[in-house]
Amino acid sequence: MICYEYINEYIRNTIKKSEGILKELEEFAKENHVPIVHPEVAKLLQVLGILKKPKRILELGTAIGYSSILLSQILDTDGKIDTIERYELMVERAKDNIKKAKLEDVINIITGDALEVLKCLNKQYDIVFLDAAKGQYPEFLPECLRLLSPTGLLISDNILYKGMIASDDLVVRRKKTIVKRLRFYLDTLCNSEDLETSIIPIGDGVALSYKK
Ligand SMILES: C[S@@+](CC[C@H](N)C(=O)[O-])C[C@H]1O[C@@H](n2cnc3c(N)ncnc32)[C@H](O)[C@@H]1O
């Protein structure tokens, strides 16, 4: 938790409960300890999507397909999502869930390590949602920026990493390398001439970077 518990609770209580497949996946994720976007981040994605009306979205880190299904709701007409996942078990689960949601024609899962897969992609995306291994964010960045269209939005999740990014006192030893890499990543985003970045302290921290 990176903000006061009571503020978080207040914000969460403002959010309408999910229904249908999203509700099912939230319950599955909770029971099986699968990390999915926090409700307040899900809400932010929905609002940004309504503003942006994306035709193409690229996601790094599919897990069980929860955020892909959520993002499919904000696509423009005939919009498509490519989502990358390297863990076979998750790929299978995501495929089942996407089929259940009748979104096979909208969401394309690409199996493999995002670092390798990104190099093979050549489309332009209106939104890139980065939610894979946090320690790899700096390596993903050049490829994500190459694939992001001008005026596109790069959304990076878990950017404050349980508050460790902002305070050395919170850093546990086994997370030192990830923290170092995430700090470097944020520095790069915030100092890039090509981006305008805002860091938002909701969920586990989200960075919104607009490509000029
Ligand atoms: C936080 S979960 C994604 C949650 C999902 N975006 C959601 O909100 O429903 C991160 C996922 O990224 C995958 N992942 C991590 N590093 C990856 C990489 N280098 N390439 C592909 N997938 C990766 C993990 O296997 C995991 O399933």
The ligand as an ORCA input file, in Angstrom:
! r2SCAN-3c Opt
* xyz 0 1
  C       1.298     -8.355    -12.875
  S       1.058     -9.711    -13.930
  C       0.079     -9.028    -15.222
  C      -1.311     -8.726    -14.781
  C      -2.249     -8.305    -15.895
  N      -1.702     -7.212    -16.669
  C      -3.568     -7.877    -15.292
  O      -3.635     -6.789    -14.704
  O      -4.533     -8.648    -15.416
  C       2.623     -9.839    -14.741
  C       2.684    -10.929    -15.790
  O       3.808    -10.632    -16.634
  C       4.415    -11.842    -17.010
  N       5.797    -11.495    -17.381
  C       6.777    -11.027    -16.573
  N       7.881    -10.757    -17.271
  C       7.611    -11.067    -18.560
  C       8.373    -11.022    -19.755
  N       9.639    -10.616    -19.768
  N       7.781    -11.415    -20.900
  C       6.478    -11.833    -20.902
  N       5.719    -11.907    -19.799
  C       6.275    -11.524    -18.639
  C       4.309    -12.734    -15.783
  O       4.385    -14.096    -16.137
  C       2.935    -12.322    -15.227
  O       1.929    -13.202    -15.673
*
